[in-house]
Amino acid sequence: MSTPARRSFFRCSIVALTLMLAGAASLAQPVAAPAQPVTDAAVATPKDQPGEGQRAKANKRPSIYDETADAKQQIAEAVAKAAKNNRRVLVQWGGNWCGWCILLHDKMASDSTLKKELLYEYDVVLVDIGNWDKHMDLAQSYGADLKGNGVPYLTVLGADGKAIANQETGSLEAKQTDGQNGHDAAKVLSFLKKHEAAPHSAEESLSQSLAKAKSENKMVFLHFGAPWCGWCHPLENWMAKPEVADILGKDFIDLKIDTDRDTGGKDALKKYAKTDGGIPWFVFLSADGAPIVTSDGPKGNVGFPAAPEEIEHFVSMLTNAKKSMTAEDVQTLKTSLEMGKK
């Protein structure tokens, strides 16, 4: 909602003065636009700050913004992860003092449709802006006008780390009749849906990986996962460790197919997995697409190798299939998995 900057500033001053007189300055909830020199320029700001009951509830909860984090590094890590999984990065600019920021975070965490959308399509980074004096240059580099629009403010980044969209959140607020403030889940979902990444084709991804494997005289490490899969993430995170990726990269082209998000993902899994042993499930493929060995061990699919017998099966897979990897490399991977249990 657009209101004159001086109105926002006046409201901020009155609230701050009242809280100071009450001896509760430490509990003050800031307005969505910063206290800046009064100008005639119009800014988009939320209508009101959360009510007293909502403030008290917000003040009791843990901080959601890491005030010591390096946002630039956080975003870089999120972009790398999102690029690998064909996702977007959602940056939420704000602060722990911001009642509307808490409300938006809570809405995203409590609404089932928003939770699923974020789980499937976005890597979320909450960036603390301090007292309008932290990471402001970073926000500006993405074209995010925080001082002109207030917070919370949303920025969507693509796989290349460049901004795809910037969104003030005043227009995403819900029109409440019960006096409670909050955001409209349907409006937030519409924004997120509009900017999510287009799905990959499992067939095309596999074809490209096989072609690369052939040109580099390697195999394809094909693993299947999904956003909801609890064991898939440990496997993917382990494979992404530099010391692990370097060794696996000697012999394999890494390819993940998302059974839920990739077009034809479930069909691809059925093509290679002869039994339904769940996911993560993986197979080593020759450059011509022929299965060499799978994660189906003596007791079924090992998934993420964690138990001793699961690790042993994975080690046997590597030992039987390796080309350039050495026995020492295989032992290093085995030790890494064993240490991960401790």
URGIKA-V105300 format. One record per helix or strand of 2 or more residues. SS is the DSSP state (H for helix, E for strand). FROM is the first residue (numbers start at 1). TO is the last residue. If there is no record, write none. Layout:
<<SS:FROM:TO> <SS:FROM:TO>>
This chain:
<<E:2:4> <H:5:21> <H:25:27> <E:42:44> <H:52:60> <H:71:84> <E:88:94> <H:99:110> <H:112:121> <E:122:128> <H:136:141> <H:146:149> <E:153:157> <E:163:168> <H:170:172> <H:185:194> <H:202:215> <E:219:225> <H:230:240> <H:242:248> <E:252:258> <H:265:272> <E:281:285> <E:291:294> <E:296:297> <E:300:301> <H:308:321> <H:327:340>>
